[in-house]
């Protein structure tokens, strides 16, 4: 595990963008699973400036590692919609290079990735509750591959307000996510973390026991995990890293 501590969010984003470009420069096929959300917004802005119009990007294929479909609608779900806005459209990523995980194909997702040589890198954020990808506390288990997770109880409010602008009519019955076992099968992992609000969760990832109550704690067992975090995010650490 490698921890890179940056001064602030801007520097974290710069270092993360550079990390991704290093993978993209490979001449063979490169498979990247990438995150949406607020944390990578600036990283994608910097990355777009580096990769737009570059011929070598044809070798790079992008995967979403989770998806929330819109109830009653076909086509793109929440994650791919956000990734298009953040990166795919500004960077002019070809549709043939976007490999979507959906409710319709999730049962074959792991096998499809394996047939394409596996994931070279997964880029993730960290939830304040310790979740990564769609692996929230009390949803998936460490042995799970790509799974469908029911949306019920408190999660209905979480999805409606967190992902769908408060529109409960769009909340589906379930979402799909690459489970912990799927993510741990990737060759390399990159966790980007910023802000004091994530400090407690990051402390658990780096210093706590491996427990399903803090799902991202399992990432410490990966042989090639890089964490890029700003000073605020590492403020709760008690051990030198």
C-alpha positions, 0 to 999 in steps of 0.5 A: 500500500502506498499513501500519497499525502497532498496539500489540498484538493487541487494537488490531490486531483493533479496527482490522481490525473497524472496517475491515470495518464500513466496507465493510459500511455500503455500501448496494449488494451487498458481497462479502467473502472472509474468513479463518478461523484464529487471527489473526482470532478477536478481530476476529470477536468485535468484529465480531459485537457490531457487526453482529448483528441489523443490517438492513443486513447483508442486502446483505453476502455472505461468501465463503471463499477456500479449503476443505479437505473432510473425507474421506468426509463431505458438507456443510461443509468445514474452513474453513466449519466454522471460519467458522461457529464464529468468526463466522457463527453468533454473528453470525446470518449468513443462509445465503443470504449465505454463498457457499461455495467447494467442491470441487464448484464451484471451477471456476466460482468465479471466474466466479460472483464476477465475475457478482456484481460481483467481490470488494470486499475479501479479508481474509487472514492471513499464514502464517509461511512466507509463504503466504496463503489456500491458496497455500503455497510450491511449491503454486500459481503467480502466474498461477493462478485458483481451483485444486485442490491435491493433498495429498501428502507432507509436506502430509498431516501438515501438514493432519492436525495443523494442521486435522484434530486429528491425524485422518489418516482425514479428510485428503482427496486435495486442497483448493481455494483461490483462486489468486494471480490470483484474489485480486489481482483483488479491489478491495481487500485487507486483511492482518492480522498479529500476533506475532513469529512472522510478522515474518520473513514480513512483512518479505519481503512488504514489503521482499523481491522478489516470488517464488513461494517467498514467495507473499504477496510478490505482494500488494505489487503490488496497488493497494489493499493495507492491512496491519494489523500489531502491533508484534511483527509489524513488529519485523524491518522495516529500512526505514521504512514 
